[in-house]
Structure formats: C-alpha cells, structure tokens
Amino acid sequence: MPTLLDFRFKILDLRKRSSTQDPRSKIRRKSRGFTLIELLVACHPKPRRKKAILGFTLIELLVVIAIIGILTAIGTVAYSSSQQRSRDLSRKKDLVNIKTALELVRYDFSSYPLCDGQGPGDALCAVSNTSTNPDLTPKYMAKVPQDPGGSGGIYSYISVGCSGTPLKCASYVLLACLENANDPQKDNPKHPACPKASYTIAYP
C-alpha cells in the first residue's frame, strides 16, 4: 500500500519532469503545496501490462516430437540389449548347475550319463528331466533348468567317447545358444545349432 510519502516523491518527480519541458517552469513556485490534479495523478494506479501468451510453432513441435522419438528408440535398444545380456548370463549359470549334477552322476557310476537310446560313440540330446540315463532328477537336481528365452527352450547335452559293455562315457559337452552375438565368452566358431552365438562347457 503506497504511503503519503510515496505520493509526495511521485508528485515532486512529476514537477521535475514538467519543469524540464515547460520553459515557464524556471520561475520558482512560491507555493509548496500540491494541486488537486497532482494528487489525482499520484494516486492513480499504473495500468497492468498483459502478459504475453507464449505458444509453440509447428516446426518447434515437430522438432520436439523427433527428439522424443530418437530418445525412445535409443532407450528401447539399450533396454533390449540389457535384457539379452541378462538372459545369456542366466544360461551360463544354468550350464554350471547342470555340470555339477553331471559330476555327481560320474561319481556314482564312474561314467557321465548316456543319452536315451544311445549306442557307442557320441550322441546329442536335450537336457531334460528324463532325457539321460541315468536321469538327473530328482536325485542330482530338483529340476533341470530351461532356457530363459520364454519359449520353453532346452539346453543340449553331448555324451562323448562312450564305449565298452556296459557303455560308459568319458566326457561330455553342454551347449546353450546365446542372444548376444558380441558376448566375450561365445564360442568361435559358433555351434551350427545356434543362430547367433553359442556357449559350451566341455569336460575334460
């Protein structure tokens, strides 16, 4: 709320301005009071300026939409790559767990498991609950893990060097297909059964 002192300074300012424009104002005024007009001008509030309404042009909107689209695409690719690496890491851990079960079978039978229906030599079969002889579950594993890709995929087991009567296998290969073709631990060259990259654990 403006005070009387503020009005006084405002009126003095008006007088000073008018004296610079009016040559007759050089004559010193004898009265030190304020006129009615000066009081009305001093008390009258200044008109408020309307704020400018800012908007966006069509080009600016298109640029913003394009930037958002690019950032979304980059984020989607980064998220997809992160998910692929996470699933590949799970595959490697699954093979390590299967390897532990195979070593327990060898400890009991002095041989690694055979594939069902296998003859002498090497054989490839899926690692499942009942695909090997002896079965890995439930004695050696509570449940044989499946590929985390979401399609119910399974890992591959290759019994190597099986001979004798009864058949006994001296070695094995565990195989998993990876999604990340640039995985530093991938096989080189990759196994033909895998479209992008493969990861194997072999013994010995």
Secondary structure, 3 states (H helix, E strand, C coil): CCCHHHHHHHHHHHHHHHHHHCHHHHCCCCCCCCCHHHHHHHHCCCCCCCCCCCCCCHHHHHHHHHHHHHHHHHHHHHHHHHHHHHHHHHHHHHHHHHHHHHHHHHHHHCCECEECCCCCEEEEEEECCCCEECCCCCCCCCCCCCCCCCCCCCEEEEEEEEECCCCEEEEEEEEEEECCCCCCCCCCCCCCCCCCEEEEEEEC
